[in-house]
Amino acid sequence: MQYMCLIYASESTGPQHGSPEFGPYMQAYQEFTAKAQEAGVLIAGEALQPVVTASTVTTENGKPEIMDGPFAETKEQLGGYYLLECANLDEALKYAAMIPTTRHGRVEVRPIMTFD
């Protein structure tokens, strides 16, 4: 079964680009990615650009409305994701717990819905 691991954190928490902690933090991500690849559970994973680059689209009265920024003002933003193929939820949670952002943010794990 496939599971989406959605990585949430405040952009102002955790190791910041240019700080001494940032290199080891990114190394931890590379190590997690390699571990998931070696185990054969990694389908995809990417980081997202900062939330200031987001646009939100909705339709009102049949016309699209485009707004700058994310849909909701929140303390934590979606910063990236991993799509994993795991035997069950327990295995997906085991891998999600290895994602470095869990130290200062959250990782939401959701099964992918299939329409057969």
MARVEX-380243 format. One record per atom (N, C-alpha, C): residue in one letter; y, z, x; atom name. Coordinates in steps of 0.05 Angstrom, whole numbers. Example, Ala and Ser with C-alpha at 12.3 -4.5 7.8 and 13.67 -1.06 7.14 Angstrom:
% residues 2
type,north,up,east,atom
A,-114,156,264,N
A,-90,156,246,CA
A,-66,156,264,C
S,-45,142,257,N
S,-21,143,273,CA
S,1,157,258,C
This chain:
% residues 116
type,north,up,east,atom
M,-24,0,17,N
M,0,0,0,CA
M,25,0,18,C
Q,46,-13,8,N
Q,70,-14,24,CA
Q,89,8,15,C
Y,103,19,34,N
Y,123,41,30,CA
Y,149,34,44,C
M,171,37,30,N
M,198,34,41,CA
M,208,61,50,C
C,216,63,75,N
C,228,87,86,CA
C,258,82,88,C
L,273,93,71,N
L,302,89,71,CA
L,316,112,87,C
I,331,104,107,N
I,342,124,126,CA
I,371,130,118,C
Y,376,155,111,N
Y,403,164,102,CA
Y,414,185,121,C
A,439,182,128,N
A,453,203,143,CA
A,483,197,141,C
S,499,217,146,N
S,528,213,148,CA
S,533,199,174,C
E,550,179,173,N
E,556,164,198,CA
E,570,181,219,C
S,580,204,211,N
S,594,221,230,CA
S,576,243,242,C
T,551,244,233,N
T,532,264,245,CA
T,512,250,263,C
G,498,265,278,N
G,479,254,296,CA
G,492,243,321,C
P,477,234,340,N
P,488,223,365,CA
P,505,199,360,C
Q,529,199,370,N
Q,548,177,367,CA
Q,547,157,390,C
H,551,132,384,N
H,551,111,404,CA
H,571,119,426,C
G,562,117,451,N
G,579,124,474,CA
G,575,152,484,C
S,562,169,468,N
S,558,197,476,CA
S,533,199,494,C
P,530,220,510,N
P,507,223,527,CA
P,481,225,511,C
E,482,234,486,N
E,459,238,470,CA
E,449,212,457,C
F,467,192,456,N
F,460,167,442,CA
F,437,152,454,C
G,436,150,480,N
G,415,135,494,CA
G,387,147,487,C
P,383,173,491,N
P,357,185,483,CA
P,350,182,454,C
Y,371,183,437,N
Y,367,179,408,CA
Y,356,151,402,C
M,368,131,414,N
M,359,103,410,CA
M,332,99,422,C
Q,326,113,445,N
Q,300,111,457,CA
Q,279,123,438,C
A,286,144,424,N
A,267,156,405,CA
A,261,136,382,C
Y,281,120,374,N
Y,276,99,354,CA
Y,258,78,365,C
Q,262,70,390,N
Q,245,49,402,CA
Q,216,59,404,C
E,213,85,411,N
E,186,96,413,CA
E,173,97,386,C
F,188,105,365,N
F,176,106,338,CA
F,168,78,330,C
T,185,58,334,N
T,179,30,327,CA
T,154,21,341,C
A,152,26,367,N
A,128,18,382,CA
A,103,32,372,C
K,105,57,365,N
K,82,72,354,CA
K,73,60,328,C
A,92,54,310,N
A,85,42,284,CA
A,73,14,288,C
Q,83,-1,307,N
Q,72,-27,312,CA
Q,44,-25,323,C
E,40,-8,342,N
E,13,-4,354,CA
E,-7,5,334,C
A,1,21,314,N
A,-17,31,293,CA
A,-22,10,272,C
G,-6,-12,273,N
G,-9,-34,254,CA
G,3,-28,226,C
V,21,-8,224,N
V,33,-2,198,CA
V,61,-14,194,C
L,73,-23,216,N
L,101,-33,214,CA
L,101,-62,203,C
I,115,-66,181,N
I,119,-93,170,CA
I,147,-103,178,C
A,167,-86,175,N
A,194,-93,182,CA
A,211,-68,185,C
G,234,-71,198,N
G,252,-49,201,CA
G,278,-58,213,C
E,300,-50,203,N
E,326,-58,214,CA
E,346,-36,209,C
A,366,-35,226,N
A,390,-18,222,CA
A,410,-34,207,C
L,427,-20,192,N
L,449,-33,177,CA
L,475,-29,191,C
Q,494,-48,187,N
Q,521,-45,197,CA
Q,534,-21,183,C
P,556,-10,194,N
P,569,13,182,CA
P,577,8,153,C
V,579,29,137,N
V,584,28,109,CA
V,611,14,103,C
V,630,13,121,N
V,655,0,116,CA
V,652,-30,113,C
T,629,-41,122,N
T,623,-70,119,CA
T,610,-77,93,C
A,604,-57,76,N
A,589,-61,51,CA
A,607,-74,30,C
S,595,-89,13,N
S,607,-99,-12,CA
S,587,-93,-34,C
T,598,-88,-58,N
T,582,-83,-81,CA
T,588,-103,-103,C
V,568,-114,-115,N
V,571,-135,-135,CA
V,560,-124,-162,C
T,575,-128,-183,N
T,567,-122,-210,CA
T,576,-144,-228,C
T,566,-145,-252,N
T,575,-165,-271,CA
T,587,-151,-295,C
E,612,-158,-302,N
E,626,-147,-325,CA
E,634,-170,-342,C
N,627,-169,-368,N
N,634,-190,-387,CA
N,626,-218,-377,C
G,602,-219,-364,N
G,592,-244,-355,CA
G,604,-255,-329,C
K,622,-240,-317,N
K,635,-249,-292,CA
K,629,-229,-270,C
P,622,-240,-246,N
P,617,-222,-224,CA
P,642,-208,-214,C
E,639,-182,-208,N
E,660,-167,-196,CA
E,650,-157,-169,C
I,666,-162,-149,N
I,659,-154,-121,CA
I,679,-133,-112,C
M,667,-111,-102,N
M,684,-89,-93,CA
M,677,-84,-63,C
D,697,-77,-48,N
D,692,-69,-20,CA
D,679,-41,-20,C
G,661,-38,-2,N
G,649,-12,2,CA
G,623,-8,-14,C
P,610,15,-10,N
P,585,20,-24,CA
P,590,27,-53,C
F,568,27,-68,N
F,570,33,-97,CA
F,580,61,-103,C
A,570,80,-88,N
A,577,108,-93,CA
A,589,121,-69,C
E,608,139,-73,N
E,619,155,-52,CA
E,600,178,-48,C
T,587,179,-25,N
T,568,200,-19,CA
T,572,211,9,C
K,561,233,15,N
K,562,245,41,CA
K,544,230,61,C
E,522,220,51,N
E,503,205,68,CA
E,502,176,60,C
Q,499,159,79,N
Q,497,130,73,CA
Q,471,119,83,C
L,462,97,70,N
L,438,83,78,CA
L,444,69,104,C
G,430,76,125,N
G,435,66,152,CA
G,414,46,162,C
G,391,45,149,N
G,370,27,157,CA
G,345,33,142,C
Y,324,18,149,N
Y,299,21,135,CA
Y,275,14,153,C
Y,252,23,145,N
Y,227,13,155,CA
Y,210,7,131,C
L,195,-15,132,N
L,176,-22,112,CA
L,148,-19,125,C
L,132,-1,114,N
L,107,6,126,CA
L,83,-1,108,C
E,61,-8,119,N
E,36,-13,104,CA
E,18,11,112,C
C,14,29,93,N
C,-1,53,98,CA
C,-24,56,78,C
A,-44,71,85,N
A,-67,75,67,CA
A,-59,90,42,C
N,-40,108,45,N
N,-32,125,22,CA
N,-5,139,28,C
L,5,154,9,N
L,30,167,12,CA
L,30,187,35,C
D,8,201,39,N
D,7,221,60,CA
D,11,208,87,C
E,-1,185,92,N
E,3,170,117,CA
E,32,161,120,C
A,44,151,98,N
A,72,142,99,CA
A,90,165,105,C
L,85,188,94,N
L,102,212,99,CA
L,99,221,128,C
K,75,218,139,N
K,70,225,167,CA
K,88,208,185,C
Y,89,182,180,N
Y,105,165,196,CA
Y,135,169,191,C
A,142,174,166,N
A,171,179,160,CA
A,181,204,175,C
A,164,224,177,N
A,172,248,191,CA
A,178,243,221,C
M,168,221,232,N
M,173,214,260,CA
M,199,199,264,C
I,212,191,243,N
I,237,175,246,CA
I,259,194,256,C
P,273,188,278,N
P,292,206,290,CA
P,314,217,272,C
T,323,202,252,N
T,344,211,235,CA
T,336,235,218,C
T,311,241,216,N
T,303,265,200,CA
T,314,291,213,C
R,323,289,238,N
R,334,313,252,CA
R,363,319,242,C
H,377,300,230,N
H,404,305,221,CA
H,410,291,194,C
G,390,278,182,N
G,394,264,157,CA
G,369,266,141,C
R,364,245,125,N
R,340,245,108,CA
R,327,217,108,C
V,301,217,103,N
V,287,192,100,CA
V,273,193,72,C
E,281,175,55,N
E,269,173,28,CA
E,245,154,30,C
V,222,162,21,N
V,198,145,21,CA
V,191,137,-7,C
R,190,110,-12,N
R,183,101,-38,CA
R,162,79,-37,C
P,142,80,-54,N
P,122,59,-55,CA
P,135,33,-66,C
I,126,11,-56,N
I,135,-15,-65,CA
I,120,-22,-91,C
M,134,-31,-111,N
M,122,-38,-136,CA
M,112,-67,-133,C
T,87,-72,-141,N
T,77,-99,-141,CA
T,73,-109,-169,C
F,79,-134,-174,N
F,76,-146,-200,CA
F,54,-167,-198,C
D,30,-159,-206,N
D,7,-177,-205,CA
D,2,-190,-232,C
